Amino acid sequence: MLDNKRYDLHGLQLAYRKALESGTSQEDIEQLHRRIISLKEEINSLIVVIDFPGLNRTHFSDN
C-alpha cells in the first residue's frame, strides 16, 4: 500500500512538472499541488502507523 502511494506521488510530481512547463492553467496546477500535498500527508500517516503500530493520535495504546 505504501509503495503504491509513493508510486502515485511520483506520477503526480511528474504531471505537476509537465503542467508547469506546458502552460497549463493556474487552477489545474493548484489542483495538482493540492493532490500532491494530500498524498504526502497520507504517506506520512502510513509511515507513522508502520513504524509505531500502537500509536494513536493522542497517546500510546495499552496494547
Biotite code that builds the C-alpha atoms (Angstrom):
import biotite.structure as struc

atoms = struc.array([
    struc.Atom([0.000, 0.000, 0.000], chain_id="A", res_id=1, res_name="MET", atom_name="CA", element="C"),
    struc.Atom([2.766, 2.413, 0.920], chain_id="A", res_id=2, res_name="LEU", atom_name="CA", element="C"),
    struc.Atom([4.667, 1.585, -2.261], chain_id="A", res_id=3, res_name="ASP", atom_name="CA", element="C"),
    struc.Atom([1.532, 2.235, -4.317], chain_id="A", res_id=4, res_name="ASN", atom_name="CA", element="C"),
    struc.Atom([1.084, 5.638, -2.670], chain_id="A", res_id=5, res_name="LYS", atom_name="CA", element="C"),
    struc.Atom([4.716, 6.526, -3.343], chain_id="A", res_id=6, res_name="ARG", atom_name="CA", element="C"),
    struc.Atom([4.299, 5.458, -6.971], chain_id="A", res_id=7, res_name="TYR", atom_name="CA", element="C"),
    struc.Atom([1.167, 7.626, -7.233], chain_id="A", res_id=8, res_name="ASP", atom_name="CA", element="C"),
    struc.Atom([3.057, 10.545, -5.701], chain_id="A", res_id=9, res_name="LEU", atom_name="CA", element="C"),
    struc.Atom([5.868, 10.182, -8.210], chain_id="A", res_id=10, res_name="HIS", atom_name="CA", element="C"),
    struc.Atom([3.341, 10.223, -11.059], chain_id="A", res_id=11, res_name="GLY", atom_name="CA", element="C"),
    struc.Atom([1.662, 13.342, -9.687], chain_id="A", res_id=12, res_name="LEU", atom_name="CA", element="C"),
    struc.Atom([5.011, 15.083, -9.302], chain_id="A", res_id=13, res_name="GLN", atom_name="CA", element="C"),
    struc.Atom([5.867, 14.314, -12.923], chain_id="A", res_id=14, res_name="LEU", atom_name="CA", element="C"),
    struc.Atom([2.464, 15.590, -14.038], chain_id="A", res_id=15, res_name="ALA", atom_name="CA", element="C"),
    struc.Atom([2.984, 18.752, -11.969], chain_id="A", res_id=16, res_name="TYR", atom_name="CA", element="C"),
    struc.Atom([6.362, 19.457, -13.583], chain_id="A", res_id=17, res_name="ARG", atom_name="CA", element="C"),
    struc.Atom([4.937, 18.824, -17.029], chain_id="A", res_id=18, res_name="LYS", atom_name="CA", element="C"),
    struc.Atom([1.994, 21.120, -16.277], chain_id="A", res_id=19, res_name="ALA", atom_name="CA", element="C"),
    struc.Atom([4.365, 23.902, -15.221], chain_id="A", res_id=20, res_name="LEU", atom_name="CA", element="C"),
    struc.Atom([6.385, 23.529, -18.412], chain_id="A", res_id=21, res_name="GLU", atom_name="CA", element="C"),
    struc.Atom([3.439, 23.283, -20.781], chain_id="A", res_id=22, res_name="SER", atom_name="CA", element="C"),
    struc.Atom([1.489, 26.344, -19.735], chain_id="A", res_id=23, res_name="GLY", atom_name="CA", element="C"),
    struc.Atom([-1.367, 24.523, -18.009], chain_id="A", res_id=24, res_name="THR", atom_name="CA", element="C"),
    struc.Atom([-3.908, 26.769, -16.314], chain_id="A", res_id=25, res_name="SER", atom_name="CA", element="C"),
    struc.Atom([-3.081, 28.023, -12.831], chain_id="A", res_id=26, res_name="GLN", atom_name="CA", element="C"),
    struc.Atom([-6.229, 26.371, -11.474], chain_id="A", res_id=27, res_name="GLU", atom_name="CA", element="C"),
    struc.Atom([-5.156, 22.946, -12.769], chain_id="A", res_id=28, res_name="ASP", atom_name="CA", element="C"),
    struc.Atom([-1.636, 23.429, -11.399], chain_id="A", res_id=29, res_name="ILE", atom_name="CA", element="C"),
    struc.Atom([-3.038, 24.364, -7.993], chain_id="A", res_id=30, res_name="GLU", atom_name="CA", element="C"),
    struc.Atom([-5.285, 21.291, -8.042], chain_id="A", res_id=31, res_name="GLN", atom_name="CA", element="C"),
    struc.Atom([-2.288, 19.059, -8.771], chain_id="A", res_id=32, res_name="LEU", atom_name="CA", element="C"),
    struc.Atom([-0.367, 20.766, -5.964], chain_id="A", res_id=33, res_name="HIS", atom_name="CA", element="C"),
    struc.Atom([-3.202, 20.129, -3.503], chain_id="A", res_id=34, res_name="ARG", atom_name="CA", element="C"),
    struc.Atom([-3.344, 16.475, -4.548], chain_id="A", res_id=35, res_name="ARG", atom_name="CA", element="C"),
    struc.Atom([0.420, 16.145, -4.027], chain_id="A", res_id=36, res_name="ILE", atom_name="CA", element="C"),
    struc.Atom([0.214, 17.667, -0.550], chain_id="A", res_id=37, res_name="ILE", atom_name="CA", element="C"),
    struc.Atom([-2.720, 15.425, 0.361], chain_id="A", res_id=38, res_name="SER", atom_name="CA", element="C"),
    struc.Atom([-0.929, 12.315, -0.862], chain_id="A", res_id=39, res_name="LEU", atom_name="CA", element="C"),
    struc.Atom([2.237, 13.263, 1.044], chain_id="A", res_id=40, res_name="LYS", atom_name="CA", element="C"),
    struc.Atom([0.145, 13.564, 4.211], chain_id="A", res_id=41, res_name="GLU", atom_name="CA", element="C"),
    struc.Atom([-1.377, 10.126, 3.572], chain_id="A", res_id=42, res_name="GLU", atom_name="CA", element="C"),
    struc.Atom([2.086, 8.636, 3.082], chain_id="A", res_id=43, res_name="ILE", atom_name="CA", element="C"),
    struc.Atom([3.358, 10.233, 6.291], chain_id="A", res_id=44, res_name="ASN", atom_name="CA", element="C"),
    struc.Atom([0.356, 8.832, 8.179], chain_id="A", res_id=45, res_name="SER", atom_name="CA", element="C"),
    struc.Atom([1.061, 5.363, 6.819], chain_id="A", res_id=46, res_name="LEU", atom_name="CA", element="C"),
    struc.Atom([4.712, 5.617, 7.829], chain_id="A", res_id=47, res_name="ILE", atom_name="CA", element="C"),
    struc.Atom([3.731, 6.504, 11.395], chain_id="A", res_id=48, res_name="VAL", atom_name="CA", element="C"),
    struc.Atom([1.362, 3.525, 11.543], chain_id="A", res_id=49, res_name="VAL", atom_name="CA", element="C"),
    struc.Atom([4.025, 1.183, 10.166], chain_id="A", res_id=50, res_name="ILE", atom_name="CA", element="C"),
    struc.Atom([6.784, 2.482, 12.457], chain_id="A", res_id=51, res_name="ASP", atom_name="CA", element="C"),
    struc.Atom([4.597, 2.835, 15.554], chain_id="A", res_id=52, res_name="PHE", atom_name="CA", element="C"),
    struc.Atom([1.607, 0.491, 15.223], chain_id="A", res_id=53, res_name="PRO", atom_name="CA", element="C"),
    struc.Atom([0.483, 1.075, 18.838], chain_id="A", res_id=54, res_name="GLY", atom_name="CA", element="C"),
    struc.Atom([0.459, 4.860, 18.445], chain_id="A", res_id=55, res_name="LEU", atom_name="CA", element="C"),
    struc.Atom([-2.830, 6.628, 18.079], chain_id="A", res_id=56, res_name="ASN", atom_name="CA", element="C"),
    struc.Atom([-3.408, 10.348, 17.673], chain_id="A", res_id=57, res_name="ARG", atom_name="CA", element="C"),
    struc.Atom([-3.380, 11.202, 21.391], chain_id="A", res_id=58, res_name="THR", atom_name="CA", element="C"),
    struc.Atom([-1.142, 8.681, 23.136], chain_id="A", res_id=59, res_name="HIS", atom_name="CA", element="C"),
    struc.Atom([0.324, 5.202, 23.040], chain_id="A", res_id=60, res_name="PHE", atom_name="CA", element="C"),
    struc.Atom([-2.250, 2.473, 23.426], chain_id="A", res_id=61, res_name="SER", atom_name="CA", element="C"),
    struc.Atom([-2.066, -0.105, 26.183], chain_id="A", res_id=62, res_name="ASP", atom_name="CA", element="C"),
    struc.Atom([-1.619, -2.972, 23.700], chain_id="A", res_id=63, res_name="ASN", atom_name="CA", element="C"),
])
